[in-house]
Amino acid sequence: MVVLVVFMVLTAIALERAVVKRALQAEEDGLQLLIYSLLAAVDQDLKGLSITVSKDRLFEPGLVTRNSGLYAQLFDRNKREIWRSESISVGFPPADNPEVGKWRFDNVEHLATPYFRLGFAIQWPDVNTKLQRYDVVVWRNAVDYFEQLSRFRQTLWAWLIITTCLLLVVMYLVMRWSLRPLQLIDQEVKAIEDQKQSGFEQEYPDEIAPLTENLNILLKREQFQRQRYRNAMDDLAHSLKTPLAVLTGLGDQASMNTTQVETLRDQTERMNQIVSYQLQKATSVSDLRITRPIDLGDIIGKLVSALEKVYQEKAMQVETTLPPQLLLRMDEGDCLEIIGNLLDNAFKYGKRRVRISARMTDDKSTLVQIDDDGDGLAENEIEQILNRGTRLDEATEGQGIGLAVVADIVESYNIDLNFTLAEIGGLRVELKFQAI
């Protein structure tokens, strides 16, 4: 606002100076025209030794009207007045020696009255053709000029103050209106801190909406992560109850036989698996908008190559139909976990064939299908592996811990995961990734 006030003041000063300069130039131009009219009426006097102004050729009414405010004088080279207009009722001093052919314009005060004065020196031949110097001086009363200038300044500064005040008010209102979304954000942040709401709920302008949307994503991610930790710790505590009870029972015995030692090892290994799985599940976090895109085709190629070596004795026939470049925005480790577990199940439970395909849908999402020719799953088993807490098995390989990890990761990425019957006889897994 200070900048606006300074700008308006400087603008008014510049405008005032421009108007004053133009008005003074107009006054000077008017007096020059008056001198030209006087020179047109100049003639030699009766003796021919000097000049005078012929009244018959003097067409400026202000010069023949007494006290009209417009006056003219003619001086010889000795500064003696040889002619004056009839409008003059008081004496005027001669101009300061202007150069011949040069204008001398100034603002003077005479008898407490301001005047504009313009002097011009000429050379005029006498009867002997000898050039004689003469000074033509014209005067204009400047009282009206300064009164108009004063009114102009008053009007200019009055409108400047009014305009500046209006602009300041408008700027203040615009700033209040523009900053209102930020005030709403501040209020919502306080509400979030006080746990009165879980995210930003207001509608914001297009310039701020991306900020609140990303903040909502981060808030949801933080809430989701906190819930994942809570759930993982609950699962961990619940899963360790049985192995710990077994170990406690073994520890109460004085001696252990070979079978009991083997049981102790199995329970210890089981606890290790449970802890590894729950920690992996709790720390698996990704965000579609802030993750670098990865090429799904490369990941599938590496996984298929590794699984073909693992299941070499089955000699699986793998059919792959993928576009040249298939980009997904997710963490590479999470992608490997999802695709790796699903492909591992396809290789493990398939008989001879595995079919992998991917394509872009109409809504720019990526649809991935993994088919095998195994025995598949019943509908109630599919519901079990997709429901939290009722998985088929959390400790053994196969459709247990691996699918539980897959289910948690796809939930965090909002990936659609579906199990159906495959055309080649076994189970089909469909993954629909969001568009990047």
WOKAQUI-V886165 format. One record per pair of residues at least 4 apart in sequence whose ideal C-beta (glycine too) atoms are under 6 Angstrom apart, sorted by the first residue. I is the first residue (numbers start at 1). J is the second residue. Records with the same first field share a line. If there is no record, write none. Layout:
I=J ; J
This chain:
1=168
8=160 ; 164
12=156 ; 160
27=116
28=105
31=118 ; 138
34=138
35=120 ; 136 ; 138
37=60
38=53 ; 72 ; 136
41=53 ; 54 ; 57 ; 58
42=51 ; 53
43=54
44=48 ; 51
45=50 ; 52
48=127
49=126
50=82
51=124
52=83
53=83
61=65
62=68 ; 70
63=72 ; 85 ; 87
64=86
65=87
66=87 ; 89
67=89
68=87
69=141
70=140
71=85 ; 87 ; 88 ; 139
72=85 ; 138
73=81 ; 84 ; 137
74=82 ; 83 ; 136
75=79 ; 81 ; 94 ; 135
76=80 ; 82
77=133
79=94
84=88
95=119 ; 135 ; 137
98=102 ; 104 ; 119 ; 121
100=121 ; 123
103=120
104=119
105=118
106=117
107=116
108=115 ; 117
109=114
110=115
114=142
115=139 ; 142
116=140 ; 142
117=139
118=138
119=135 ; 137
120=136
121=135
122=134
123=131 ; 133
124=132 ; 134
125=129 ; 131
126=130 ; 132
142=146
154=158
159=163
167=171
174=178
175=179
181=204 ; 205 ; 208
184=202
188=200
191=196 ; 197
192=197
199=216 ; 219
200=212 ; 216
204=208 ; 209 ; 212
209=213
220=224
221=287
225=285
228=232 ; 282
229=282
232=278 ; 281 ; 282
235=239 ; 278
236=278
239=274
240=244 ; 271
243=267 ; 270 ; 271
246=267
247=267
250=260 ; 264
256=260 ; 261
270=395
277=401
281=408
284=409
286=291 ; 330 ; 331 ; 334 ; 413
287=291
288=329 ; 434
291=329 ; 330 ; 331
293=327 ; 329 ; 436
294=328 ; 332
296=326 ; 328
297=322 ; 326
299=335
303=339 ; 340 ; 343
304=318
307=311 ; 343 ; 347
311=316 ; 347
316=347 ; 354
317=352 ; 353
318=354
319=355
320=356
321=357
322=326 ; 358
326=358
328=433
329=436
330=334 ; 335 ; 413
334=409
336=340
337=405 ; 409
338=406 ; 409
339=343
341=402 ; 406
342=370 ; 429
344=348
345=349 ; 399
346=350 ; 354 ; 370 ; 372
349=374
350=354 ; 372 ; 373 ; 374 ; 426
351=373 ; 374
353=373 ; 424
354=372
355=371
356=370
357=369
358=368
359=367
361=365 ; 367
364=435
365=432 ; 435
366=433
367=432
368=431
369=430
370=429
371=422 ; 424 ; 428
372=426 ; 427
373=424 ; 425 ; 426
374=426
376=426 ; 427
377=381 ; 382 ; 427
382=419
384=390 ; 392
385=391 ; 392 ; 399 ; 403
391=404
392=399 ; 400
393=400
394=400 ; 401
396=400
399=403
410=415 ; 417
415=431 ; 433
416=432
417=431
418=430
419=429
420=428
422=426 ; 427 ; 428
